[in-house]
Amino acid sequence: MPVIAVIDYDMGNLHSACKGLEKAGATTQVTDLAIDIERADAVVLPGVGAFDPAVQHLRTRGLEEPIKQAIASGKPFLGICLGLQILFEGSEEGTEPGLGIIAGQVRRFQPEPGITIPHMGWNELEFTQSHCPLWQQLSGSPRVYFVHSYYVDPVDPTIRAATVTHGSQTVTAAIARDNLMAVQFHPEKSSTTGLQILSNFVAQVNRCAESLVVSH
């Protein structure tokens, strides 16, 4: 059975991410070792908290290059919440450079009357890539659970896989490019919709693992 490496860098509720993936039929391995990330069939980068400590923790553990190599290798990669934001070049939340895997910045929601920051609770996704593997078997505008004050702003709009609207601001809720997928919301807290998204990711991992076996 394929193994999904869940990266541990002291910045997230790994337990709930693993539980969600396992419920979706995955075998997970919580790790901060480059060799485990390299050997795994897929990688999940969860994250909760602030931008600067997150990238500092990744760098002090020597995980920046293994993450970049995993994405470059073509294996399925899923970023969750802060794990989406640190893929970008930088954030208005801090001063540290991000991993720079995706061109663009992380921006703060602009205050406006009647909206709360952080954007917290259930909200509707609007799919901008209907063919994205994560969205299989989901209805048009499913509701998922968000907790964030910052959102990603990619340079290339075609990488956007879904948006969400908070007040008058419509922002990126997910990105997808080839094997790299990442979401701003918490699928592990998003009930049956979230479980379907994690199941779709696990199905993608299984497909990739099978095609590798066939090609060898």
FENDARA-V799839 format. One line per field, one symbol per residue. ss: DSSP state (A for helix, B for strand, O for the rest). burial: 1 if it has 9 or more other ideal C-beta (glycine too) atoms within 8 Angstrom, else 0. A space follows every 50 residues. Layout:
BEGIN
ss = ???
burial = ???
END
This chain:
BEGIN
ss = OOBBBBBOOOOOOAAAAAAAAAAOOOBBBBBOOAAAAAAOOBBBBOOOOO AAAAAAAAAAOOOAAAAAAAAAOOOBBBBBOAAAAOOOOBBOOOOOOOOO OOOBBBBBOOOOOOOOOOBBBBBBOBBOOOOOAAAOOOOOOOBBBBBBOB BBBBOOAAABBBBBBBOOBBBBBBBBBOOBBBBOOOAAAOAAAAAAAAAA AAAAAAAAAAAAAAAO
burial = 01111110101101011111110101011010010111011111111100 11111111100011011111100011111111111111111010010110 11011110100000100010001011101001111000000111111101 11110000111111110010111111001111111111010011111111 1111110110000000
END
